[in-house]
Amino acid sequence: MTGFGRAQGPLGPDWNAEITARAVNHRFLDLTIRVRDSESALEPVLRQVFGRRLARGKVEVTLRLTRSGASGPTIAVDERLLESLLARVADLSRRYPIRGELQARDLLAVPQLFTVESPPDGFGPEAAAAAERLAEQAADAVVEMRETEGDRLAEELRGRVAALEAAVAPLAARRDEIVRAIAATLSERMRTLFADLPLDSGRLEQEAALAAERSDVAEELARLTGHLTQFRELIDREPGPVGKKLEFLSQEILREINTLGSKARDRDLARRVLEMKAETEKIREQVQNVE
């Protein structure tokens, strides 16, 4: 499920922070924390908060800091290197036809000459605690948006489960009729195929009954009904993340429907099985996005 959250606030007396979080659909939790190298001490704080609050989704969290205090970063200059550089340029200008004057842009092109140094205190426990509070606020916004989307998705899943239950009910009611019809059909076919051979009617009926029993779908219907009931209860009552449980149940539902299809010798049963498989595939696609 998708979600977006943003939180802003002070991070101690010297810093202001903005935390943004974006989440899109993903089967597992793929959490990316984007911070600058100088802010890497705060990355574990953000990772812990969002890892605790979210169970699924591709989540990207970005931290932006701006300095608010008077003490800014220090620009350190390697004066020994600068003196050596100027002396070397002056010497070369005397020996060769080159200009010996250096502009500011020329000095900036020497990466070793300047160093940006942050204040030595860094981010203490107070800053980490403030970052955690802001991360919680951003995570709350993401969760709220995902819950709103989840409510709509749950309503759609309820409708699809109800459609499957409606399809199962007539099959369960006709189970005995289907078994008798299968036995009668098999017996008639054997009589037709072996019309010129003497057949023991008792043995013929026994074999037809055994074949019909192997085609009985009572167990599959019972398990399927149980899975659908559990699926609906998870949607309605289970607190916390249920996406992986629903995904597992949808696989089990499809397994039972496939078994029904392998036993389907009744035309109406075969047609209903195909409709149920199509509905279950839609459920499987949706539950992969559920938290």
Buried (B, 14 or more C-beta within 10 A) or exposed (E): BBBBBBBEBBBBEBBBBBBBBBBBEBBEBEBEBEBEEEBEBBBEBBBEBBBEBBBBBBBBBBBBBEEEEEEEEEEEEBEEEBEEBEEEBEEEEEEEEEEEEBEEEEBEEEEEBBEEEBEEEEBEEEBBEBBBEBBBBBBEBBBEBBEEBBEEBBEEBBEBBEBBBEBBEEBBEBBEEBBEBBBEBBBEEBBEEEEEEEEEEEEBBEBBBEBBEEBBBEEBBEBBBBBBEBBBEBBEEEEEBBBBBBBEBBEBBBBBBBBBBEBBBBEEBEEBBEEBBEBBEBBBEBBBBBB
